[in-house]
Amino acid sequence: MKILVVSYLPSLQNSRTKNLLDTFVESVKNKENIETLDLLKDMPDFITPEILQAYVHRNYMGQNLKPEQEKYIAKLDKMTEQFKSADVVVIAYPMYNFSVPSMVKAYFDSVMLKGETFDTGAKGFVGLMAGKKALILTSSGGVYEGEYAKYDFSTTLTKYEFEFMGFSDIKIVKAQGLNMKSTDVAKVIEVAQQEVKKIVGDWNL
Ligand SMILES: Cc1cc2nc3c(=O)[nH]c(=O)nc-3n(C[C@H](O)[C@H](O)[C@H](O)COP(=O)(O)O)c2cc1C
C-alpha cells in the first residue's frame, strides 16, 4: 500500500489547507506507507515544444526517442512513475483565481500521459488507474455553493482529472469561506478535519 501526498502550499506554516493535510497524515496508521511530493521543492516542468514533441512521438506515434528527447521528458516520466506506483493519491492546494494554482495544473499535465494513466480505446478514452483512490484537500476564501458553485473550477477540474484517469473512489474535502468576515474559520477547519479523519477511517489507511 502506497499513499502519495502531493502538496502545493506556498503559505507554508500559515497555510490553512495544511491543517487538513496534517490531519490526514496524523490519522494514517501506517505512516511508512506515505511518500511525499512537495511541488514547492520539486517543481513539475511546463510543457515546452521539445517536451511536447517527444511526448507525442513516443506516446502517440510509438516512435523510439533519441537520448536527448528522452532527457526532455525525464521529469514527466519520473513524476508519472511515482504517481502510478501509488494506491492512494492525496493532493493539497489552495484555490487560486477560481482554479488550481498553475503548479498543480503543471503536475496534472505531467502525469496525465497517454499510455500511462489513460489510453484511447475503441470506445474512446479509458482511465488506467482503476482501483485507486484520490483525495483532494483544498481551501478557498469564498464559498462555492448554490448559484456560485459554477465558479469553482478547482475541485471540478481535479475531480474530473482523477475520474478521467479511472480512479475508482475520489473524495473532496474543502474548507470554504476562510476570507469571509462571517466565517468561523476555526469551526470550518475543524469540520473539514473531521471529514478527513472519517475518510482515512473508511479507507482503512
Ligand atoms: C493568488 C491567490 C488567489 C486566490 N484566489 C482565490 C479565488 O479565486 N477564490 C477564492 O475563494 N479564494 C481565493 N484565494 C484565497 C485562498 O484560496 C484562501 O485564502 C485559501 O484558504 C489559502 O489557502 P492557504 O492558507 O493554504 O494558502 C486566493 C489567494 C491567493 C493568494
Ligand as a Chemical Component Dictionary entry (heavy atoms), coordinates in Angstrom:
data_LIG
# 
_chem_comp.id                   LIG 
_chem_comp.type                 NON-POLYMER 
_chem_comp.pdbx_formal_charge   0 
_chem_comp.three_letter_code    LIG 
# 
loop_
_chem_comp_atom.comp_id 
_chem_comp_atom.atom_id 
_chem_comp_atom.alt_atom_id 
_chem_comp_atom.type_symbol 
_chem_comp_atom.charge 
_chem_comp_atom.model_Cartn_x 
_chem_comp_atom.model_Cartn_y 
_chem_comp_atom.model_Cartn_z 
_chem_comp_atom.pdbx_ordinal 
LIG C1  C1  C 0 -3.068  34.306 -5.528 1  
LIG C2  C2  C 0 -4.325  33.977 -4.775 2  
LIG C3  C3  C 0 -5.501  33.825 -5.472 3  
LIG C4  C4  C 0 -6.681  33.494 -4.786 4  
LIG N1  N1  N 0 -7.832  33.309 -5.495 5  
LIG C5  C5  C 0 -8.973  32.973 -4.847 6  
LIG C6  C6  C 0 -10.198 32.758 -5.555 7  
LIG O1  O1  O 0 -10.273 32.873 -6.777 8  
LIG N2  N2  N 0 -11.291 32.416 -4.855 9  
LIG C7  C7  C 0 -11.273 32.265 -3.504 10 
LIG O2  O2  O 0 -12.304 31.932 -2.932 11 
LIG N3  N3  N 0 -10.144 32.458 -2.791 12 
LIG C8  C8  C 0 -9.004  32.806 -3.437 13 
LIG N4  N4  N 0 -7.836  32.996 -2.742 14 
LIG C9  C9  C 0 -7.850  32.784 -1.298 15 
LIG C10 C10 C 0 -7.298  31.428 -0.912 16 
LIG O3  O3  O 0 -7.859  30.390 -1.676 17 
LIG C11 C11 C 0 -7.598  31.166 0.558  18 
LIG O4  O4  O 0 -7.106  32.203 1.349  19 
LIG C12 C12 C 0 -7.008  29.830 0.990  20 
LIG O5  O5  O 0 -7.546  29.480 2.241  21 
LIG C13 C13 C 0 -5.491  29.904 1.061  22 
LIG O6  O6  O 0 -5.006  28.653 1.463  23 
LIG P1  P1  P 0 -3.624  28.525 2.275  24 
LIG O7  O7  O 0 -3.849  29.211 3.617  25 
LIG O8  O8  O 0 -3.424  27.062 2.394  26 
LIG O9  O9  O 0 -2.589  29.221 1.471  27 
LIG C14 C14 C 0 -6.653  33.342 -3.392 28 
LIG C15 C15 C 0 -5.452  33.512 -2.703 29 
LIG C16 C16 C 0 -4.307  33.847 -3.385 30 
LIG C17 C17 C 0 -3.017  34.006 -2.615 31 
# 
loop_
_chem_comp_bond.comp_id 
_chem_comp_bond.atom_id_1 
_chem_comp_bond.atom_id_2 
_chem_comp_bond.value_order 
_chem_comp_bond.pdbx_ordinal 
LIG C1  C2  SING 1  
LIG C2  C3  SING 2  
LIG C2  C16 DOUB 3  
LIG C3  C4  DOUB 4  
LIG C4  N1  SING 5  
LIG C4  C14 SING 6  
LIG N1  C5  DOUB 7  
LIG C5  C6  SING 8  
LIG C5  C8  SING 9  
LIG C6  O1  DOUB 10 
LIG C6  N2  SING 11 
LIG N2  C7  SING 12 
LIG C7  O2  DOUB 13 
LIG C7  N3  SING 14 
LIG N3  C8  DOUB 15 
LIG C8  N4  SING 16 
LIG N4  C9  SING 17 
LIG N4  C14 SING 18 
LIG C9  C10 SING 19 
LIG C10 O3  SING 20 
LIG C10 C11 SING 21 
LIG C11 O4  SING 22 
LIG C11 C12 SING 23 
LIG C12 O5  SING 24 
LIG C12 C13 SING 25 
LIG C13 O6  SING 26 
LIG O6  P1  SING 27 
LIG P1  O7  DOUB 28 
LIG P1  O8  SING 29 
LIG P1  O9  SING 30 
LIG C14 C15 DOUB 31 
LIG C15 C16 SING 32 
LIG C16 C17 SING 33 
# 
